[in-house]
Amino acid sequence: MDKRIAIVGAGWAGCAAAVEGVSAGCHVTLFEASHISGGRARKTFVEGMAVDNGQHILLGAYRQTLRLMRQVGIDTRQAFLNLPLQMRYPPFPAVMDFVTPRWPAPFHLVAGLLKAKGLNREDRLALARFFACCRAIRWDIGEDRPVIRLLEQFRQTPKLYALLWRPLCLAALNTSPEQASASVFLAVLRDSLGRKRTDSDMLVPVTDLSALFPEKALAYCIARKGVVRLGETVRHIAFDGKGWVIDRAEGTRFDAVILATSAAVARSLISDIGDASPLAALEFEPITTCYLKYPSSVRLERPFYALLDYPEKKTVGAVRVRSGPFHQKSGRSSGGHHQCFIGGGQW
């Protein structure tokens, strides 16, 4: 191809673009303001210890992500703890315990529903009705609406909303059901729950998030003559009639520029060369991560648990515990809404 491509941002999207670029024979230069790749899903350091910032859970349906991992040399069988679809809360009274067996779809969902603890007859019927209706309409609701309206349409119970649908929506779309797109949410459910059983498997990383893909992706690019420039903030891009010019690459023209950044950063970079107003409508939703010390002897019975969520109290969200003297909470928040998970033990 012999094209020169500049990529701004070495988060997972930028790293993926760089891998695809060098694989296609392009000359890739990757710029990243931080000294650590990974963006909002990477390792960071607290008191000298490497911990994760922005913990994520992957699903078996994320085939392209898993393909890229394998392409850069990651053994995905060793990189994840593979768990069947589940939503398990600590063993408190009246809290749901839903876990599916490793049976072919959709029998795994039926069995999980029948065996679920903490759900009454009304909850089970509502959940069965939801999946039956979604399959009947082929996961397509036509005109889009917020997820909360979809759940009301299919008469989901308050308990299912609080313990299942809300945390799933936040985990999948990083947005509360009151704001999230029902069409996008159903597309995620279709790809994970509406196909093979393995598509719904939950893949919990057993290594830090930078090692899980970004670091290997950069090494892959460098081995193919790509250029990686960490710790360099791009502040200006322009087209001079012959190619794209970037302030951090004086004397070099690029055939194309890929902005793999937040909407705010992208808006500032293109405001001088085009209409950036559509990006102004995209709001930033932060990931909150809280690290807590605990005794090294503490272990949980499960790799991770869901936690009860109290958005009105603005409690912090998603929690995962790694082996060692720290555990962490990390979750997306928007107006005080959080997903809540806690996990731990050695795997």
C-alpha positions as CSV (number, residue, x, y, z in Angstrom):
1,M,0.0,0.0,0.0
2,D,2.9,2.3,0.8
3,K,0.6,5.0,2.4
4,R,1.6,7.1,5.4
5,I,-1.0,7.0,8.2
6,A,-0.9,9.1,11.4
7,I,-2.9,7.8,14.4
8,V,-3.6,10.1,17.3
9,G,-4.3,8.2,20.5
10,A,-3.0,4.8,21.7
11,G,-6.1,3.6,23.4
12,W,-7.6,0.3,22.4
13,A,-9.1,1.9,19.3
14,G,-5.9,3.5,18.2
15,C,-3.9,0.4,18.8
16,A,-6.4,-1.6,16.8
17,A,-6.1,0.9,13.9
18,A,-2.3,0.7,14.1
19,V,-2.3,-3.1,13.9
20,E,-4.6,-3.1,11.0
21,G,-2.6,-0.4,9.3
22,V,0.8,-2.1,9.5
23,S,-0.9,-5.4,8.5
24,A,-2.1,-3.7,5.3
25,G,1.4,-2.5,4.5
26,C,1.0,1.1,5.6
27,H,3.7,3.2,7.2
28,V,2.0,4.0,10.6
29,T,3.0,6.6,13.1
30,L,1.1,6.4,16.4
31,F,1.0,9.4,18.8
32,E,0.0,9.1,22.4
33,A,0.0,11.9,25.1
34,S,0.5,9.4,27.9
35,H,3.5,7.3,28.6
36,I,1.3,4.2,28.9
37,S,-0.9,2.9,26.1
38,G,-4.4,1.6,26.6
39,G,-6.4,4.8,27.1
40,R,-9.3,4.2,29.4
41,A,-8.5,0.5,29.9
42,R,-4.9,0.3,30.9
43,K,-2.6,-0.3,33.9
44,T,-1.5,2.5,36.2
45,F,0.6,2.6,39.3
46,V,-0.5,3.2,42.9
47,E,2.2,3.2,45.6
48,G,4.5,1.4,43.1
49,M,2.1,-1.4,42.4
50,A,0.6,-2.0,38.9
51,V,-3.2,-1.9,39.0
52,D,-5.9,-1.5,36.4
53,N,-7.6,1.7,35.5
54,G,-11.0,1.2,33.9
55,Q,-11.7,-2.5,34.4
56,H,-13.7,-4.1,31.6
57,I,-15.3,-7.4,31.0
58,L,-15.3,-8.9,27.5
59,L,-17.7,-11.4,26.1
60,G,-17.2,-14.3,23.7
61,A,-19.2,-12.4,21.1
62,Y,-16.4,-9.8,20.8
63,R,-14.8,-11.8,18.0
64,Q,-12.9,-9.0,16.3
65,T,-11.2,-7.9,19.6
66,L,-10.2,-11.5,20.3
67,R,-9.0,-11.9,16.7
68,L,-6.7,-8.8,17.1
69,M,-5.4,-10.2,20.4
70,R,-4.4,-13.4,18.7
71,Q,-2.9,-11.6,15.8
72,V,-0.5,-9.7,18.0
73,G,0.6,-12.9,19.8
74,I,-1.8,-13.2,22.8
75,D,-3.0,-16.6,23.8
76,T,-6.6,-15.7,24.6
77,R,-7.1,-19.1,26.3
78,Q,-4.5,-18.1,28.9
79,A,-5.3,-14.4,29.1
80,F,-8.9,-14.7,30.4
81,L,-10.8,-16.6,33.0
82,N,-13.7,-17.9,30.9
83,L,-17.0,-17.9,32.9
84,P,-20.5,-18.8,31.8
85,L,-23.0,-15.9,31.7
86,Q,-23.9,-14.9,35.2
87,M,-25.1,-12.2,37.5
88,R,-24.3,-13.3,41.0
89,Y,-24.6,-11.2,44.1
90,P,-23.1,-12.0,47.5
91,P,-25.3,-14.5,49.4
92,F,-27.6,-12.0,51.1
93,P,-31.4,-12.7,51.4
94,A,-33.6,-11.7,48.5
95,V,-30.7,-11.0,46.1
96,M,-30.5,-12.6,42.7
97,D,-28.1,-15.5,41.9
98,F,-28.3,-16.2,38.1
99,V,-25.7,-18.4,36.4
100,T,-26.1,-20.4,33.2
101,P,-24.8,-23.9,32.6
102,R,-22.5,-24.7,29.6
103,W,-25.4,-26.0,27.5
104,P,-26.2,-25.1,23.9
105,A,-28.2,-21.9,23.3
106,P,-30.9,-21.1,24.1
107,F,-31.2,-24.0,26.6
108,H,-28.5,-22.5,28.8
109,L,-30.7,-19.4,29.3
110,V,-33.8,-21.5,30.1
111,A,-31.8,-23.6,32.6
112,G,-30.3,-20.5,34.2
113,L,-33.7,-18.9,34.5
114,L,-35.3,-22.0,36.1
115,K,-32.4,-22.4,38.6
116,A,-32.0,-18.7,39.4
117,K,-32.4,-17.8,43.1
118,G,-34.0,-14.6,44.4
119,L,-36.5,-14.4,41.6
120,N,-40.2,-14.9,42.1
121,R,-42.7,-16.2,39.5
122,E,-43.5,-12.8,38.2
123,D,-39.7,-12.1,37.6
124,R,-39.2,-15.4,35.8
125,L,-42.2,-14.9,33.6
126,A,-41.1,-11.3,32.8
127,L,-37.6,-12.4,31.8
128,A,-38.9,-15.3,29.7
129,R,-41.3,-12.8,28.0
130,F,-38.5,-10.4,27.2
131,F,-36.4,-13.0,25.4
132,A,-39.3,-14.6,23.6
133,C,-40.4,-11.2,22.3
134,C,-36.9,-10.2,21.3
135,R,-36.5,-13.4,19.3
136,A,-39.9,-13.0,17.7
137,I,-39.0,-9.5,16.4
138,R,-35.5,-10.7,15.5
139,W,-34.0,-8.2,18.0
140,D,-35.2,-5.2,15.9
141,I,-37.6,-2.7,17.6
142,G,-37.8,-0.4,14.6
143,E,-37.9,3.2,15.8
144,D,-35.3,3.7,18.5
145,R,-36.1,4.7,22.1
146,P,-34.3,4.6,25.5
147,V,-33.7,1.2,27.1
148,I,-36.0,2.1,30.0
149,R,-38.9,2.5,27.5
150,L,-38.1,-1.0,26.0
151,L,-38.1,-2.6,29.5
152,E,-41.4,-0.9,30.3
153,Q,-42.9,-2.2,27.0
154,F,-41.9,-5.8,27.8
155,R,-43.2,-5.3,31.4
156,Q,-40.0,-6.0,33.2
157,T,-40.2,-6.0,37.0
158,P,-38.5,-3.5,39.3
159,K,-36.3,-6.3,40.7
160,L,-35.1,-7.3,37.2
161,Y,-34.4,-3.7,36.4
162,A,-32.3,-3.1,39.5
163,L,-30.4,-6.4,39.6
164,L,-30.1,-7.4,35.9
165,W,-31.0,-4.9,33.2
166,R,-29.5,-1.8,34.7
167,P,-26.1,-3.3,35.4
168,L,-26.1,-5.1,32.0
169,C,-26.9,-1.8,30.2
170,L,-24.2,0.1,32.1
171,A,-21.6,-2.7,31.4
172,A,-22.5,-2.9,27.7
173,L,-23.2,0.7,26.8
174,N,-21.6,2.7,29.6
175,T,-24.8,4.6,29.8
176,S,-27.9,4.4,32.1
177,P,-31.1,2.8,30.7
178,E,-32.8,6.2,30.9
179,Q,-30.3,7.5,28.2
180,A,-29.0,4.4,26.4
181,S,-30.2,3.4,22.9
182,A,-32.5,0.4,23.0
183,S,-31.5,-0.5,19.4
184,V,-27.8,-0.7,20.3
185,F,-28.6,-2.6,23.5
186,L,-30.6,-5.2,21.6
187,A,-27.8,-5.5,19.1
188,V,-25.4,-6.4,22.0
189,L,-28.0,-8.9,23.4
190,R,-28.5,-10.4,20.0
191,D,-24.8,-11.0,19.4
192,S,-24.2,-12.3,22.9
193,L,-27.4,-14.1,23.9
194,G,-29.1,-14.7,20.6
195,R,-26.5,-16.9,19.1
196,K,-24.0,-19.5,20.3
197,R,-23.7,-20.2,24.0
198,T,-20.0,-19.4,23.9
199,D,-20.9,-15.9,22.6
200,S,-22.4,-15.1,26.0
201,D,-19.3,-16.3,28.0
202,M,-17.8,-13.7,30.2
203,L,-14.1,-13.2,29.8
204,V,-12.4,-11.8,32.9
205,P,-8.8,-10.7,32.3
206,V,-6.1,-12.4,34.4
207,T,-3.4,-9.9,33.5
208,D,-3.3,-6.1,33.6
209,L,-5.2,-4.3,30.9
210,S,-2.1,-2.9,29.1
211,A,-0.6,-6.3,28.8
212,L,-3.9,-7.7,27.6
213,F,-3.6,-6.0,24.2
214,P,-2.1,-2.4,23.9
215,E,1.5,-3.3,24.8
216,K,1.5,-6.3,22.4
217,A,-0.1,-4.2,19.8
218,L,2.7,-1.6,20.0
219,A,5.4,-4.3,19.8
220,Y,3.6,-5.8,16.8
221,C,3.6,-2.4,15.0
222,I,7.2,-1.6,15.8
223,A,8.3,-5.0,14.5
224,R,6.7,-4.1,11.2
225,K,8.4,-0.7,11.0
226,G,5.7,1.3,12.6
227,V,6.6,4.3,14.7
228,V,5.3,4.7,18.3
229,R,5.7,8.1,20.0
230,L,4.5,7.9,23.6
231,G,4.4,11.0,25.8
232,E,3.7,13.3,22.8
233,T,0.6,15.4,22.7
234,V,-0.6,16.4,19.3
235,R,-1.9,19.9,19.4
236,H,-2.4,20.8,15.7
237,I,-3.1,19.1,12.4
238,A,-3.4,20.8,9.0
239,F,-3.6,19.9,5.3
240,D,-1.1,21.9,3.2
241,G,-2.3,20.8,-0.2
242,K,0.2,17.9,-0.5
243,G,-0.7,16.0,2.7
244,W,-1.5,16.1,6.3
245,V,0.9,17.8,8.6
246,I,1.1,17.2,12.4
247,D,2.9,19.5,14.8
248,R,4.8,16.6,16.4
249,A,6.1,15.2,13.1
250,E,7.9,18.2,11.4
251,G,8.9,17.5,7.9
252,T,6.6,14.5,7.5
253,R,3.4,14.5,5.4
254,F,0.7,11.9,5.9
255,D,-1.8,10.6,3.5
256,A,-4.4,10.2,6.2
257,V,-4.9,10.9,9.9
258,I,-7.0,8.8,12.3
259,L,-8.2,10.5,15.4
260,A,-8.7,7.7,18.1
261,T,-9.3,10.2,20.9
262,S,-12.1,11.5,23.0
263,A,-14.7,13.7,21.2
264,A,-13.4,16.8,23.0
265,V,-9.8,16.2,21.9
266,A,-10.9,15.4,18.3
267,R,-13.1,18.5,18.2
268,S,-10.1,20.7,19.2
269,L,-7.9,19.2,16.6
270,I,-10.3,19.5,13.6
271,S,-11.9,22.9,14.6
272,D,-9.4,24.7,12.4
273,I,-9.9,22.5,9.3
274,G,-13.6,21.6,9.3
275,D,-16.9,21.6,11.0
276,A,-16.5,20.1,14.4
277,S,-20.0,21.0,15.7
278,P,-21.4,17.4,15.5
279,L,-18.8,16.4,18.0
280,A,-20.1,19.0,20.5
281,A,-23.2,16.8,21.0
282,L,-21.1,13.9,22.4
283,E,-20.9,14.1,26.1
284,F,-18.0,12.7,28.2
285,E,-18.9,9.9,30.6
286,P,-16.1,9.3,33.1
287,I,-14.8,6.0,34.4
288,T,-14.4,6.1,38.2
289,T,-11.8,3.8,39.7
290,C,-11.3,3.5,43.5
291,Y,-8.5,1.4,44.9
292,L,-8.8,0.0,48.5
293,K,-6.2,-1.9,50.5
294,Y,-7.2,-5.1,52.2
295,P,-5.4,-7.9,54.0
296,S,-3.5,-10.3,51.7
297,S,-5.4,-13.2,53.3
298,V,-8.8,-11.9,52.0
299,R,-10.2,-14.2,49.2
300,L,-13.7,-14.3,47.8
301,E,-15.5,-17.5,46.9
302,R,-16.2,-16.3,43.3
303,P,-14.0,-14.6,40.7
304,F,-16.4,-11.7,40.9
305,Y,-19.7,-10.6,42.4
306,A,-22.3,-8.0,41.4
307,L,-23.1,-5.5,44.1
308,L,-26.3,-3.7,45.0
309,D,-26.3,-0.3,43.4
310,Y,-27.6,2.9,45.1
311,P,-27.4,5.7,42.5
312,E,-29.3,8.1,44.7
313,K,-26.4,7.9,47.1
314,K,-23.9,8.3,44.3
315,T,-22.0,5.1,45.3
316,V,-18.9,4.2,43.3
317,G,-19.3,1.5,40.6
318,A,-17.8,-1.6,39.2
319,V,-15.4,-3.5,41.5
320,R,-12.9,-6.2,40.9
321,V,-10.3,-7.6,43.3
322,R,-6.9,-8.8,42.1
323,S,-4.7,-11.0,44.1
324,G,-2.5,-9.0,46.4
325,P,-3.0,-6.1,48.9
326,F,-5.2,-4.0,46.7
327,H,-8.6,-4.3,45.3
328,Q,-10.3,-1.9,43.0
329,K,-13.5,-0.4,42.0
330,S,-13.9,0.9,38.5
331,G,-17.1,1.8,36.7
332,R,-18.7,4.2,34.3
333,S,-20.8,7.0,35.7
334,S,-23.2,9.4,34.3
335,G,-25.2,11.6,36.6
336,G,-24.5,9.4,39.5
337,H,-25.3,6.1,37.8
338,H,-22.9,3.2,38.3
339,Q,-22.4,-0.4,37.5
340,C,-21.3,-2.4,40.5
341,F,-19.2,-5.6,40.5
342,I,-16.7,-7.0,43.0
343,G,-14.4,-10.0,42.4
344,G,-11.4,-11.7,43.8
345,G,-9.6,-14.9,44.6
346,Q,-6.8,-16.5,42.7
347,W,-7.3,-17.9,39.3
